[in-house]
Amino acid sequence: MEANVVPKEEMITVSVTVNDVMTTPVVAVKQGASYKEMAALLRKYRVSAFPVLDDDQKVIGIVSEADLLAKEALNPDRGGAITAMVDHRELEKADGVTAGDLMTSNVVTVKPDDTVKQAARLMYHLRVKRLPVVDAGGYLVGIVSRADLLTVFDRPDGEIRAEIVDDVILHEFLTDPALFTVTVADGVVTVTGAPETADGGHNLMTRIRNVQGVVAVRDELSWPPERSIAGLYF
């Protein structure tokens, strides 16, 4: 039996988007919001940060609990210890009284249709804990945190396996699932079997890695002799 592999450019990859995991509605403040107002909002809504909006309701910054703590930590009148090692901008925050004074203005945002993978890469490389979500006009529609992004890994193992066998192998690759044995444990997928072609097997492993909830793919395939690809895909 010859396996029919869907050409790479025609493969359907369903990615989880920011819209699927973001938090909404969002607690936000105007740039003129007072220190006390923001401190009260943090306590009331139990959030660690909120976006700052201009008069047109567009995102211009973000204020975190760390920004608010600067007043207590760095203000000498309150017993704070200021050293030469502290950044000048941080010292300015100690005197800040509004959201505009305290906010981080070079805020990074994402769009609702950006993938969770894209958002995760931004958070990791920029070392930020949350990203405001804005629409095409720059208006705030949600916020996504590290914890939100990790929800994609809450998916049950049985559900992951069913998608791989039924949707990916059978319907996307038009291949008999009996050619492979697929097991899933704690999100780690192990695949054994013998693909008809090396390219087909490689494309299959790549596609499985993109299934929602997959932590890693262990490739235990018996590869055709002309090309050997084996190992652990992250």
ChimeraX commands (.cxc) that place a marker at each C-alpha (Angstrom):
marker #1 position 0.00,0.00,0.00 radius 0.5
marker #1 position 1.42,3.38,-1.01 radius 0.5
marker #1 position 0.80,6.22,1.39 radius 0.5
marker #1 position -0.77,9.35,-0.07 radius 0.5
marker #1 position 0.86,12.33,1.58 radius 0.5
marker #1 position -0.76,15.74,1.37 radius 0.5
marker #1 position 1.77,18.19,-0.12 radius 0.5
marker #1 position 3.33,20.43,2.51 radius 0.5
marker #1 position 1.74,23.58,1.09 radius 0.5
marker #1 position -1.73,21.98,1.28 radius 0.5
marker #1 position -1.51,20.65,4.81 radius 0.5
marker #1 position -4.06,22.14,7.20 radius 0.5
marker #1 position -2.51,23.34,10.46 radius 0.5
marker #1 position -5.01,24.47,13.07 radius 0.5
marker #1 position -3.22,26.74,15.53 radius 0.5
marker #1 position -4.61,27.96,18.81 radius 0.5
marker #1 position -4.83,31.74,18.69 radius 0.5
marker #1 position -4.53,34.43,21.34 radius 0.5
marker #1 position -8.27,34.97,21.00 radius 0.5
marker #1 position -8.83,31.42,22.29 radius 0.5
marker #1 position -6.96,31.96,25.57 radius 0.5
marker #1 position -6.99,35.70,26.34 radius 0.5
marker #1 position -8.75,37.21,29.35 radius 0.5
marker #1 position -11.64,39.57,28.72 radius 0.5
marker #1 position -13.00,42.02,29.76 radius 0.5
marker #1 position -9.82,43.79,30.83 radius 0.5
marker #1 position -9.27,46.07,33.81 radius 0.5
marker #1 position -7.65,49.18,32.31 radius 0.5
marker #1 position -6.99,52.75,33.45 radius 0.5
marker #1 position -6.59,56.15,31.83 radius 0.5
marker #1 position -3.19,57.83,31.96 radius 0.5
marker #1 position -4.46,60.30,34.55 radius 0.5
marker #1 position -5.51,57.59,37.03 radius 0.5
marker #1 position -4.09,58.27,40.50 radius 0.5
marker #1 position -1.72,56.06,42.46 radius 0.5
marker #1 position -4.38,55.31,45.07 radius 0.5
marker #1 position -6.95,54.49,42.41 radius 0.5
marker #1 position -4.60,52.00,40.77 radius 0.5
marker #1 position -3.61,50.39,44.09 radius 0.5
marker #1 position -7.30,49.93,44.90 radius 0.5
marker #1 position -7.96,48.33,41.49 radius 0.5
marker #1 position -5.10,45.87,41.97 radius 0.5
marker #1 position -6.59,44.76,45.27 radius 0.5
marker #1 position -10.19,44.68,44.07 radius 0.5
marker #1 position -9.65,42.67,40.89 radius 0.5
marker #1 position -6.62,40.68,42.06 radius 0.5
marker #1 position -4.61,41.44,38.94 radius 0.5
marker #1 position -0.90,42.16,38.75 radius 0.5
marker #1 position -1.01,44.79,35.99 radius 0.5
marker #1 position -3.32,46.68,33.71 radius 0.5
marker #1 position -3.07,48.52,30.37 radius 0.5
marker #1 position -3.11,52.32,30.25 radius 0.5
marker #1 position -5.41,53.95,27.66 radius 0.5
marker #1 position -5.37,57.38,26.07 radius 0.5
marker #1 position -8.47,59.49,25.47 radius 0.5
marker #1 position -9.16,57.55,22.26 radius 0.5
marker #1 position -9.21,54.25,24.21 radius 0.5
marker #1 position -6.00,53.06,22.60 radius 0.5
marker #1 position -3.22,51.29,24.53 radius 0.5
marker #1 position -0.27,53.57,25.32 radius 0.5
marker #1 position 1.37,51.69,28.18 radius 0.5
marker #1 position 1.07,49.20,30.99 radius 0.5
marker #1 position 1.33,49.59,34.77 radius 0.5
marker #1 position 2.31,46.65,36.97 radius 0.5
marker #1 position 2.32,46.12,40.69 radius 0.5
marker #1 position 6.12,46.38,40.50 radius 0.5
marker #1 position 5.76,49.91,39.12 radius 0.5
marker #1 position 3.56,50.85,42.07 radius 0.5
marker #1 position 5.96,49.29,44.54 radius 0.5
marker #1 position 8.70,51.59,43.30 radius 0.5
marker #1 position 7.22,54.41,45.38 radius 0.5
marker #1 position 7.55,52.38,48.58 radius 0.5
marker #1 position 10.88,50.77,47.71 radius 0.5
marker #1 position 12.77,53.76,46.32 radius 0.5
marker #1 position 11.32,56.82,48.04 radius 0.5
marker #1 position 13.75,57.86,50.80 radius 0.5
marker #1 position 10.99,59.70,52.67 radius 0.5
marker #1 position 9.29,56.35,53.18 radius 0.5
marker #1 position 12.40,54.59,54.38 radius 0.5
marker #1 position 13.39,53.19,50.98 radius 0.5
marker #1 position 17.04,52.56,50.21 radius 0.5
marker #1 position 18.19,54.22,47.00 radius 0.5
marker #1 position 21.55,53.20,45.57 radius 0.5
marker #1 position 23.61,54.24,42.57 radius 0.5
marker #1 position 22.74,50.89,40.99 radius 0.5
marker #1 position 19.08,51.87,40.52 radius 0.5
marker #1 position 18.06,52.93,37.01 radius 0.5
marker #1 position 17.17,56.62,36.60 radius 0.5
marker #1 position 13.74,55.72,35.24 radius 0.5
marker #1 position 13.05,53.65,38.34 radius 0.5
marker #1 position 13.93,56.61,40.54 radius 0.5
marker #1 position 11.47,58.75,38.59 radius 0.5
marker #1 position 8.75,56.24,39.35 radius 0.5
marker #1 position 9.26,56.81,43.06 radius 0.5
marker #1 position 7.89,60.33,42.53 radius 0.5
marker #1 position 5.11,59.23,40.16 radius 0.5
marker #1 position 1.49,59.92,41.09 radius 0.5
marker #1 position -0.43,58.90,37.97 radius 0.5
marker #1 position -0.57,56.01,35.53 radius 0.5
marker #1 position 1.20,58.18,32.96 radius 0.5
marker #1 position 4.09,58.70,35.39 radius 0.5
marker #1 position 4.46,55.05,36.32 radius 0.5
marker #1 position 3.61,53.16,33.15 radius 0.5
marker #1 position 6.00,51.39,30.80 radius 0.5
marker #1 position 5.30,53.17,27.52 radius 0.5
marker #1 position 7.08,50.93,25.01 radius 0.5
marker #1 position 4.41,48.30,25.50 radius 0.5
marker #1 position 4.37,45.25,23.23 radius 0.5
marker #1 position 0.94,44.09,22.04 radius 0.5
marker #1 position -0.48,41.15,20.11 radius 0.5
marker #1 position -3.50,40.69,17.85 radius 0.5
marker #1 position -6.38,38.29,18.58 radius 0.5
marker #1 position -5.52,36.14,15.56 radius 0.5
marker #1 position -1.84,35.81,16.46 radius 0.5
marker #1 position -0.97,32.26,17.45 radius 0.5
marker #1 position -0.27,31.24,21.03 radius 0.5
marker #1 position 3.19,30.20,19.83 radius 0.5
marker #1 position 3.89,33.72,18.56 radius 0.5
marker #1 position 2.74,35.26,21.84 radius 0.5
marker #1 position 4.82,32.79,23.86 radius 0.5
marker #1 position 7.95,33.64,21.85 radius 0.5
marker #1 position 7.40,37.36,22.46 radius 0.5
marker #1 position 6.97,36.83,26.20 radius 0.5
marker #1 position 10.04,34.64,26.43 radius 0.5
marker #1 position 12.41,36.82,24.42 radius 0.5
marker #1 position 11.19,40.13,25.88 radius 0.5
marker #1 position 10.93,38.76,29.43 radius 0.5
marker #1 position 7.41,40.10,29.96 radius 0.5
marker #1 position 4.61,38.43,31.91 radius 0.5
marker #1 position 1.61,39.69,29.97 radius 0.5
marker #1 position 0.65,41.20,26.62 radius 0.5
marker #1 position -2.31,43.50,25.89 radius 0.5
marker #1 position -4.39,42.27,22.95 radius 0.5
marker #1 position -5.47,44.94,20.48 radius 0.5
marker #1 position -7.58,44.90,17.32 radius 0.5
marker #1 position -6.58,46.30,13.94 radius 0.5
marker #1 position -7.38,49.83,15.12 radius 0.5
marker #1 position -5.21,49.55,18.23 radius 0.5
marker #1 position -8.17,49.28,20.61 radius 0.5
marker #1 position -7.89,47.01,23.65 radius 0.5
marker #1 position -9.88,43.76,23.36 radius 0.5
marker #1 position -8.16,41.51,25.93 radius 0.5
marker #1 position -4.98,40.62,27.77 radius 0.5
marker #1 position -2.96,37.41,27.73 radius 0.5
marker #1 position -0.65,36.16,30.48 radius 0.5
marker #1 position 1.88,33.36,30.74 radius 0.5
marker #1 position -0.69,31.27,32.59 radius 0.5
marker #1 position -3.22,31.82,29.79 radius 0.5
marker #1 position -0.76,30.51,27.20 radius 0.5
marker #1 position -0.10,27.36,29.22 radius 0.5
marker #1 position -3.80,26.40,29.20 radius 0.5
marker #1 position -3.29,24.79,25.77 radius 0.5
marker #1 position -1.47,21.96,27.58 radius 0.5
marker #1 position -4.51,21.11,29.74 radius 0.5
marker #1 position -5.97,18.95,26.97 radius 0.5
marker #1 position -6.63,15.27,27.87 radius 0.5
marker #1 position -4.28,12.67,26.36 radius 0.5
marker #1 position -7.16,10.73,24.82 radius 0.5
marker #1 position -8.39,13.80,23.00 radius 0.5
marker #1 position -4.92,14.52,21.65 radius 0.5
marker #1 position -4.52,10.94,20.39 radius 0.5
marker #1 position -7.95,10.99,18.72 radius 0.5
marker #1 position -7.06,14.13,16.76 radius 0.5
marker #1 position -3.71,12.70,15.65 radius 0.5
marker #1 position -5.19,9.39,14.49 radius 0.5
marker #1 position -8.50,10.56,13.01 radius 0.5
marker #1 position -7.88,14.12,11.85 radius 0.5
marker #1 position -4.17,14.17,11.04 radius 0.5
marker #1 position -3.18,10.67,9.85 radius 0.5
marker #1 position -6.48,9.60,8.30 radius 0.5
marker #1 position -8.03,12.79,6.93 radius 0.5
marker #1 position -5.10,15.15,6.34 radius 0.5
marker #1 position -2.47,12.63,5.22 radius 0.5
marker #1 position -5.02,10.19,3.73 radius 0.5
marker #1 position -3.08,7.33,5.30 radius 0.5
marker #1 position -4.29,4.19,7.04 radius 0.5
marker #1 position -3.86,4.82,10.80 radius 0.5
marker #1 position -3.18,1.07,11.22 radius 0.5
marker #1 position 0.28,1.71,9.78 radius 0.5
marker #1 position 1.20,3.56,12.98 radius 0.5
marker #1 position 0.90,3.09,16.71 radius 0.5
marker #1 position 0.26,6.36,18.54 radius 0.5
marker #1 position 0.42,6.64,22.32 radius 0.5
marker #1 position 0.08,9.79,24.42 radius 0.5
marker #1 position 1.18,10.16,28.04 radius 0.5
marker #1 position 1.18,13.52,29.82 radius 0.5
marker #1 position 1.11,15.28,26.46 radius 0.5
marker #1 position 4.16,13.40,25.12 radius 0.5
marker #1 position 3.32,11.60,21.88 radius 0.5
marker #1 position 5.18,8.44,20.83 radius 0.5
marker #1 position 4.76,7.25,17.26 radius 0.5
marker #1 position 5.92,3.88,15.90 radius 0.5
marker #1 position 5.40,2.41,12.46 radius 0.5
marker #1 position 6.86,2.58,8.97 radius 0.5
marker #1 position 6.10,5.54,6.70 radius 0.5
marker #1 position 6.17,4.83,2.97 radius 0.5
marker #1 position 8.56,7.75,2.34 radius 0.5
marker #1 position 11.00,9.66,4.49 radius 0.5
marker #1 position 9.51,13.02,3.49 radius 0.5
marker #1 position 6.04,11.80,4.32 radius 0.5
marker #1 position 7.13,10.59,7.74 radius 0.5
marker #1 position 8.98,13.82,8.46 radius 0.5
marker #1 position 5.95,15.91,7.47 radius 0.5
marker #1 position 3.75,13.79,9.71 radius 0.5
marker #1 position 6.01,14.27,12.74 radius 0.5
marker #1 position 6.07,18.02,12.16 radius 0.5
marker #1 position 2.29,18.17,11.88 radius 0.5
marker #1 position 1.77,16.11,15.04 radius 0.5
marker #1 position 4.03,18.49,16.95 radius 0.5
marker #1 position 1.60,21.30,16.11 radius 0.5
marker #1 position -1.45,19.54,17.52 radius 0.5
marker #1 position -2.89,21.46,20.45 radius 0.5
marker #1 position -1.70,20.11,23.80 radius 0.5
marker #1 position 1.33,18.21,22.49 radius 0.5
marker #1 position 4.36,18.73,24.74 radius 0.5
marker #1 position 6.84,16.71,22.66 radius 0.5
marker #1 position 6.90,14.00,19.97 radius 0.5
marker #1 position 9.06,10.90,20.31 radius 0.5
marker #1 position 9.81,9.58,16.86 radius 0.5
marker #1 position 10.28,5.79,16.92 radius 0.5
marker #1 position 9.48,5.25,13.25 radius 0.5
marker #1 position 11.26,2.72,11.05 radius 0.5
marker #1 position 12.53,5.00,8.33 radius 0.5
marker #1 position 13.10,4.03,4.68 radius 0.5
marker #1 position 16.80,3.38,3.97 radius 0.5
marker #1 position 17.33,6.45,1.74 radius 0.5
marker #1 position 16.87,8.89,4.63 radius 0.5
marker #1 position 17.03,8.40,8.37 radius 0.5
marker #1 position 15.33,10.86,10.67 radius 0.5
marker #1 position 14.96,9.93,14.29 radius 0.5
marker #1 position 14.99,11.52,17.68 radius 0.5
marker #1 position 12.99,13.73,19.97 radius 0.5
marker #1 position 11.11,16.68,18.48 radius 0.5
marker #1 position 10.51,19.67,20.73 radius 0.5
marker link #1:1,2 radius 0.2
marker link #1:2,3 radius 0.2
marker link #1:3,4 radius 0.2
marker link #1:4,5 radius 0.2
marker link #1:5,6 radius 0.2
marker link #1:6,7 radius 0.2
marker link #1:7,8 radius 0.2
marker link #1:8,9 radius 0.2
marker link #1:9,10 radius 0.2
marker link #1:10,11 radius 0.2
marker link #1:11,12 radius 0.2
marker link #1:12,13 radius 0.2
marker link #1:13,14 radius 0.2
marker link #1:14,15 radius 0.2
marker link #1:15,16 radius 0.2
marker link #1:16,17 radius 0.2
marker link #1:17,18 radius 0.2
marker link #1:18,19 radius 0.2
marker link #1:19,20 radius 0.2
marker link #1:20,21 radius 0.2
marker link #1:21,22 radius 0.2
marker link #1:22,23 radius 0.2
marker link #1:23,24 radius 0.2
marker link #1:24,25 radius 0.2
marker link #1:25,26 radius 0.2
marker link #1:26,27 radius 0.2
marker link #1:27,28 radius 0.2
marker link #1:28,29 radius 0.2
marker link #1:29,30 radius 0.2
marker link #1:30,31 radius 0.2
marker link #1:31,32 radius 0.2
marker link #1:32,33 radius 0.2
marker link #1:33,34 radius 0.2
marker link #1:34,35 radius 0.2
marker link #1:35,36 radius 0.2
marker link #1:36,37 radius 0.2
marker link #1:37,38 radius 0.2
marker link #1:38,39 radius 0.2
marker link #1:39,40 radius 0.2
marker link #1:40,41 radius 0.2
marker link #1:41,42 radius 0.2
marker link #1:42,43 radius 0.2
marker link #1:43,44 radius 0.2
marker link #1:44,45 radius 0.2
marker link #1:45,46 radius 0.2
marker link #1:46,47 radius 0.2
marker link #1:47,48 radius 0.2
marker link #1:48,49 radius 0.2
marker link #1:49,50 radius 0.2
marker link #1:50,51 radius 0.2
marker link #1:51,52 radius 0.2
marker link #1:52,53 radius 0.2
marker link #1:53,54 radius 0.2
marker link #1:54,55 radius 0.2
marker link #1:55,56 radius 0.2
marker link #1:56,57 radius 0.2
marker link #1:57,58 radius 0.2
marker link #1:58,59 radius 0.2
marker link #1:59,60 radius 0.2
marker link #1:60,61 radius 0.2
marker link #1:61,62 radius 0.2
marker link #1:62,63 radius 0.2
marker link #1:63,64 radius 0.2
marker link #1:64,65 radius 0.2
marker link #1:65,66 radius 0.2
marker link #1:66,67 radius 0.2
marker link #1:67,68 radius 0.2
marker link #1:68,69 radius 0.2
marker link #1:69,70 radius 0.2
marker link #1:70,71 radius 0.2
marker link #1:71,72 radius 0.2
marker link #1:72,73 radius 0.2
marker link #1:73,74 radius 0.2
marker link #1:74,75 radius 0.2
marker link #1:75,76 radius 0.2
marker link #1:76,77 radius 0.2
marker link #1:77,78 radius 0.2
marker link #1:78,79 radius 0.2
marker link #1:79,80 radius 0.2
marker link #1:80,81 radius 0.2
marker link #1:81,82 radius 0.2
marker link #1:82,83 radius 0.2
marker link #1:83,84 radius 0.2
marker link #1:84,85 radius 0.2
marker link #1:85,86 radius 0.2
marker link #1:86,87 radius 0.2
marker link #1:87,88 radius 0.2
marker link #1:88,89 radius 0.2
marker link #1:89,90 radius 0.2
marker link #1:90,91 radius 0.2
marker link #1:91,92 radius 0.2
marker link #1:92,93 radius 0.2
marker link #1:93,94 radius 0.2
marker link #1:94,95 radius 0.2
marker link #1:95,96 radius 0.2
marker link #1:96,97 radius 0.2
marker link #1:97,98 radius 0.2
marker link #1:98,99 radius 0.2
marker link #1:99,100 radius 0.2
marker link #1:100,101 radius 0.2
marker link #1:101,102 radius 0.2
marker link #1:102,103 radius 0.2
marker link #1:103,104 radius 0.2
marker link #1:104,105 radius 0.2
marker link #1:105,106 radius 0.2
marker link #1:106,107 radius 0.2
marker link #1:107,108 radius 0.2
marker link #1:108,109 radius 0.2
marker link #1:109,110 radius 0.2
marker link #1:110,111 radius 0.2
marker link #1:111,112 radius 0.2
marker link #1:112,113 radius 0.2
marker link #1:113,114 radius 0.2
marker link #1:114,115 radius 0.2
marker link #1:115,116 radius 0.2
marker link #1:116,117 radius 0.2
marker link #1:117,118 radius 0.2
marker link #1:118,119 radius 0.2
marker link #1:119,120 radius 0.2
marker link #1:120,121 radius 0.2
marker link #1:121,122 radius 0.2
marker link #1:122,123 radius 0.2
marker link #1:123,124 radius 0.2
marker link #1:124,125 radius 0.2
marker link #1:125,126 radius 0.2
marker link #1:126,127 radius 0.2
marker link #1:127,128 radius 0.2
marker link #1:128,129 radius 0.2
marker link #1:129,130 radius 0.2
marker link #1:130,131 radius 0.2
marker link #1:131,132 radius 0.2
marker link #1:132,133 radius 0.2
marker link #1:133,134 radius 0.2
marker link #1:134,135 radius 0.2
marker link #1:135,136 radius 0.2
marker link #1:136,137 radius 0.2
marker link #1:137,138 radius 0.2
marker link #1:138,139 radius 0.2
marker link #1:139,140 radius 0.2
marker link #1:140,141 radius 0.2
marker link #1:141,142 radius 0.2
marker link #1:142,143 radius 0.2
marker link #1:143,144 radius 0.2
marker link #1:144,145 radius 0.2
marker link #1:145,146 radius 0.2
marker link #1:146,147 radius 0.2
marker link #1:147,148 radius 0.2
marker link #1:148,149 radius 0.2
marker link #1:149,150 radius 0.2
marker link #1:150,151 radius 0.2
marker link #1:151,152 radius 0.2
marker link #1:152,153 radius 0.2
marker link #1:153,154 radius 0.2
marker link #1:154,155 radius 0.2
marker link #1:155,156 radius 0.2
marker link #1:156,157 radius 0.2
marker link #1:157,158 radius 0.2
marker link #1:158,159 radius 0.2
marker link #1:159,160 radius 0.2
marker link #1:160,161 radius 0.2
marker link #1:161,162 radius 0.2
marker link #1:162,163 radius 0.2
marker link #1:163,164 radius 0.2
marker link #1:164,165 radius 0.2
marker link #1:165,166 radius 0.2
marker link #1:166,167 radius 0.2
marker link #1:167,168 radius 0.2
marker link #1:168,169 radius 0.2
marker link #1:169,170 radius 0.2
marker link #1:170,171 radius 0.2
marker link #1:171,172 radius 0.2
marker link #1:172,173 radius 0.2
marker link #1:173,174 radius 0.2
marker link #1:174,175 radius 0.2
marker link #1:175,176 radius 0.2
marker link #1:176,177 radius 0.2
marker link #1:177,178 radius 0.2
marker link #1:178,179 radius 0.2
marker link #1:179,180 radius 0.2
marker link #1:180,181 radius 0.2
marker link #1:181,182 radius 0.2
marker link #1:182,183 radius 0.2
marker link #1:183,184 radius 0.2
marker link #1:184,185 radius 0.2
marker link #1:185,186 radius 0.2
marker link #1:186,187 radius 0.2
marker link #1:187,188 radius 0.2
marker link #1:188,189 radius 0.2
marker link #1:189,190 radius 0.2
marker link #1:190,191 radius 0.2
marker link #1:191,192 radius 0.2
marker link #1:192,193 radius 0.2
marker link #1:193,194 radius 0.2
marker link #1:194,195 radius 0.2
marker link #1:195,196 radius 0.2
marker link #1:196,197 radius 0.2
marker link #1:197,198 radius 0.2
marker link #1:198,199 radius 0.2
marker link #1:199,200 radius 0.2
marker link #1:200,201 radius 0.2
marker link #1:201,202 radius 0.2
marker link #1:202,203 radius 0.2
marker link #1:203,204 radius 0.2
marker link #1:204,205 radius 0.2
marker link #1:205,206 radius 0.2
marker link #1:206,207 radius 0.2
marker link #1:207,208 radius 0.2
marker link #1:208,209 radius 0.2
marker link #1:209,210 radius 0.2
marker link #1:210,211 radius 0.2
marker link #1:211,212 radius 0.2
marker link #1:212,213 radius 0.2
marker link #1:213,214 radius 0.2
marker link #1:214,215 radius 0.2
marker link #1:215,216 radius 0.2
marker link #1:216,217 radius 0.2
marker link #1:217,218 radius 0.2
marker link #1:218,219 radius 0.2
marker link #1:219,220 radius 0.2
marker link #1:220,221 radius 0.2
marker link #1:221,222 radius 0.2
marker link #1:222,223 radius 0.2
marker link #1:223,224 radius 0.2
marker link #1:224,225 radius 0.2
marker link #1:225,226 radius 0.2
marker link #1:226,227 radius 0.2
marker link #1:227,228 radius 0.2
marker link #1:228,229 radius 0.2
marker link #1:229,230 radius 0.2
marker link #1:230,231 radius 0.2
marker link #1:231,232 radius 0.2
marker link #1:232,233 radius 0.2
marker link #1:233,234 radius 0.2
view
